[in-house]
Amino acid sequence: MPTPADTVPADHIVSLLLAGKAHHTWSSYEIDSDLLTPADAWQLQLGLPDGRLPAALQEGAAVQLRIGRDLVLSGRIDDIEDPIEHGAHSLTLRGRDDAAVLVDCSSPIFTRRQATLADIVAQVVKPLGLSKIRIDAALSLTREKVSVEPGDSAWDTLRNAAEANGLWPWFEPDGTLVIGGPDYQRPPVASLILRRDGQGNNVERLHRVRSMAGRYSDITVLGQSHGSALQAGRHAIKVVERDSSVSVYRPRIVIDHDADSLAAARARARKILSDSRLQGTTLQATVKGHRTSAGLLWTPGQRLHVLSEPHDINGIYFLMARRFSGGRGRPSQTLLTLKEDGAWVLDAHPHQRSHRRGKNSSASETLVAVDVSRPNTLSKGQP
């Protein structure tokens, strides 16, 4: 493959590391990262004047993507296309990060009693070749019983275990699986500015979408708990959560068989309300290059200050997703997807399938300490 052009700054060069060799100078590239999407995708294209493909270029091959010296993504090649048309030979590579195997493959089938989050995560991901795991949580729940049956994907099992502890899974660029949550105490890493007079503007395009679809003023969760030898069942569990930012009456009632206590029902209601708020406002900003003014790569989980006079915006927003794009003859750009700061709230809530309710976990859960040396922070890809 060709070598980088001398005119491209070193910290802007997009490199594919394959079998110990770096390849550069793409006719086009796109590299996605989204906290709500389990496997980050990438695509690279280039022409092949000599029509030769490296011997190591095979589907399923492990690769790394870098921008300058910064690691952006570790994963594998999914698709290889090399069409020949009118005498021109081109190459397109597509792939995803290390979460792809969890999305594509079934979870190992197992049943565990008194299972901690670390136990469940290791049981799910290690048989699929993933060994680097970090749990960013001070406490996690011990599940009385966990059963995984045929048909459950590894990602769904992992996500349910994480959400039952009020956490979320993602992969860092070096391939480390992290179970953690958003850190809204982290200071903003950059400012996005769009003034009418153009002074200090650093945003090429700012697109705001405000939507009422999927928003609710009142969330009511109804649950029940089964009786046992020690206590009677409860059939009138009810929790109501309200969103004061929704000015019209838009109620929703949810019957949740997993909500076998007031705390579980409240967590479920908060989660639905949080998802509703996420849909309310979306900002998409297109900026030049792939780095902040301080030289950091744009990374989901960062907090940004947004000042837009035309939109009457002056506040902090949470970076939920970003897309790097560029190539030969194309400008290097980053598309940033921003959400309301603090809206993405994760609460512990057990997951069970209604058709096998009572089998996957018990109402009896105990708090145990896990990895208390690390804060509950979200640091996906932070340089």
N, C-alpha and C positions, 0 to 999 in steps of 0.2 A: 504494500500500500504506500501511497505517497507520503512524503515528509512535510512538516508544517512550513507554511510560507513565512519568509522573513518579516513581512509587514504585519503579522499578527502579534500583538503583545503576548509575552510569555504567560501571563496570568489569565489570558483569555483563551488559550488553546484547549480545545476539547480532544482528549485522548482516550482511545480504547486500548486497554491493556489485555492482551491475549497471549497466553503461553509465554509470558515474560517479555514480550515485545510490545512497544507502543505504536499505535497507528493514528494518523492525524489527517487534517485537511479534508474535511467532509464537504460535499456539495450542499448538504443540508443535515440538520440534526434537531431532534426534540428530546428533551429529558424531563419527565414529569415527576412530581412528588406531591402526594395528597394524604393528609392524615386520615381521611375517611375512606380512602381506597386501599385495600389490603396489599396490592402488589404494584409498586411504582414501575411505569413503563418507559421505554426509551426506543428511539429509532434513529438510525444513521444511514446516510446514502452517499455514494460516490461513484464516479466513473472509473472504468478499468481499461485504460488505453492498451495495455498489453494482454488483457484478458486472462490474467493469472490470479488464482485465489490462493491464499496461504494454506498450507496443508493443515494447520491447526484450526482452521475455520470450520467448525462443525456445529450442528444444532446440539444444544445442551452443554456447550463448552462454557466453562467459568470465565467471567470477564470482570473487569473493573472499569468504571468511567471516571475520569478526572477532568477538572478544569484548572489549568495551571498545575500546581502541585497539590491541590486540594482534592481529596477523594470525594466523589459525589454519590456513587452507587456501586454496590457489589451484587452481581447476579449471574444469570446465564442467558445464552442466546436461545430464543424461541424459534425464530423464522429466518431463513436465508433465501433471498430471491436474487437471481442474476440473469435477467432477461437480455437478449440480444435483439436489437431492433435497428434496421437501416444501417447495419455495420457498427453500431455503437453497443458496447457491453457495459452494463451498470450493475451495481451491487446495492442491495437494501438489507440491512440487518435490523431485526426487532427482538426485544427481550424485556425481561422484568427483573426486579430485584429478588433477593433470596426468599421473600414471602411467597413467591409463585408456587413452590412445591407444596406449601400449606393450603393454598387455594385449590390447586389441581387435584391433590391426592386425598384419599380417605384417612381418617384418623385411626391410629392403632386402637383395636378393640380391647378394652380393659374395664375392670371394676375395682375401685379402691375404697377403703374405709378410712376415716380420719385423714383425709387427703388435704394437704396444704396447697396453696397456689403454686409454690415451687415444685411440689410433687407432680401436680397435674401438668404443668408446662413441660417439665422434663420428660414425662411419659409420652406426651404428644409429639414433641419436636425432635427429640434426640434420635428416634428410629429413622427419621427422614434426613438425617445427616447434619442437623443444626446443633452446634454445641456451645456457641457463645450466647449466653443468656444473662440478662441483668433485670432485677426487679427493683424498681424505684418506688418503694412504699415502706412506711413505718410499721404498718399492721396489715395483716391479711386474714381472711376467714378460713377456718378449718371446716371442710364439708364432711358431714357424717358419712355420706355415701355418694360416690360418683360412678356412673355407669356410662360407657360409650358403646354404642351399638353400630352394626353395619349400616352404612349410608351417611354417617356423620363425617363431614369434611374436617380435616385437621384445623383449618382456619376457624371454622365455626366453633369447634370444641375449645380452641385457644381463646377466641374472643369471648365466649360465654364465661369461661373461667375468669378472665380478666374483668369483665363487666360485673360479675358477682362480687368482686372486690372493689368496685368503683374505679377501675383502671382501664387502660386501653393498650393494645399491642401495636408496635411499629418496629421497623428495622432501621438501624443507623447505617451510614455509608459503608462501614467496615464489615457489615453482615451481622452485627450484634442484635439479637432480638431483645427489645426493651419493653417491659410492662410498666407503664407509668401513667402520668396524667398531665394536663396543662398547668403551667406555672404562670399565673397572672401577676406575680410579684416581680418578675423579671423586667428590668427597664427596657424601654424601646431602643432598638438598635439603629433606627434611621427615621428620617422624616420624608414623607411624600408631599410635595408642594405644588399647588396649582392655583396661581393668582391671576386675576384679570389683567393686570399690567405686565405679566410675564416675568416679574422680578423673582429670581431664585427658583423658577419652575424646573422640576426634574422629572415630571411625568409627561409621557407622550400622549397617553390616553387614559381617562378615568371614566369607568362605566359603572353607574350605580343602579341596582335593581331593588325596589321595595315591593314586597308581595304580601297579600293577605291569605293566599292559598296555603293551607296547612297550618294557619295560626289559630290559636284557641284562647278564649278568655278564661275558661274554667275547665280544669281536668279533674274528673271524678274517677277514682280507681276503687273497684269493688273486689274484695277477695274473701277467702275463707281458709280456715285451718282445720285439719282433721283431728279427731280425738285420739287419745292414746291412753295407756293404762294409768298415766300420771295426771292427765288433764283433759277436760272436755273440749270438743271442737268449738270453733267460733264461726258463725255464719253471717255476721253483720259487720265485717271489716270494711270501713269506708273512709277514704281520705279525699279532700278537695284542695287543689292548689289553683291559685289564680294568677293571671298575668295582667298587671295593671297597664301595660303598654298597649294592649288590645282594647280599643275604645268601643267596640261593638260587642254585643253578647253573642259569643260563639262557643257553646259548650260541647264537651266531648266526654262520654262515659266509656270506660274500659273495664271489662271483666278480666281479671288476671288471676289464674289459678295458682301462680307462683307466689302471689302476695298473701302469705299466710300469717302476717303480723302487720300491725300499724306501721312499723318502721319500713318493712318491705313495700307496703302499699304507697307510703310517702315517697320512697326512693323511686318507685315506678312512675308516680305522677310527676316528680321533678324531672325525670329523664324525658318523658313525653313533652313536658313544657320546654325543656332545654332544646330538644330537637325542633320544636315549633319556632322558638326564637331564632335558631340558626337559619331558618328559611326566610325570616322577615327581611333582612338586609344583607346584600352582597355587594362588595366593591371589587372591581377588577381593574387593576392598574397595570399599564404597560410601561416599562422603564428601559432605558438603554443599558446594555451590558448585563452581567450576571452577578454584580457585587454591589454592596452598599458603598457609601462614600468612605467608610472606614476600611474597606477591603474585604469585608465578610461576604461569603456567598449567601444569597437569599435562601432561607431555609424555613420550611413549615415549623411552627411553634414559636417563631419570633413575634414580638409585639412591635407595631409601627405607629408613629404619630402621623396622622393624615390631616393636612390643611388644604381644603378646597373652597375657595371663595364662591365659585359658581354654584356649588352644591350646599353651601352654608355648613360645611363640616370642619370641625376643629376638635379632634379627639384621638384616642388610642384605639387601634383595631388589632385583631389577632390574625396572623398569617396562617391560613388553613391549607393552602396549596400554592405551588409555583410551577411554572413551565419555562425551561430554558430552550431557546430556539436560535437558529442562525445557520451559517454555512458560507460557502464561497460565493461572493457577490451579494450576500444578504447581511443585513445588520444583525448584530448580536442583541437579542432582546430577552426580557424576562416578563412573563405574565404572572402577576401576583393576585391571588384570590383571598380577599380579606372578609372576616366575619366580625360581628359585634364582640367586643372584648368581654370575657367573662360569661358568655352565653353557653359555651360548650362545657356543661357541668356533668361530671361523672359521679354517680352514686352506686354504692354496693347494692346489687339486686340479683338474687339467684335465678338461674335459667333452668327450666324443665320443660319437657314436651308434654302437652296436655294429654296425649293419648297414653303416656306412661307416667302420669303425674304421681309423685311420691316415690318414684324409683331412682331418680337421678340424684336427689339430695334430700336431706332431712330438714325439718324446721329447726333442729338443734344445731346451732353453729357457735363456734368459740373463737374469740379473737386471740391470735398468737402473733408474736413479733417476727417480722421478716425483714432482713436487710436494713436495720435501723440506722446504719452508718451513712445511708444515702438519702438525700431529700427527695420528696415527691415532685420531681421536675420533669419537664419535657424538653429534651435536648437533641432532637432528631437532626443529625447532620450538622450540628453546630461546629464550625471550624475551630 
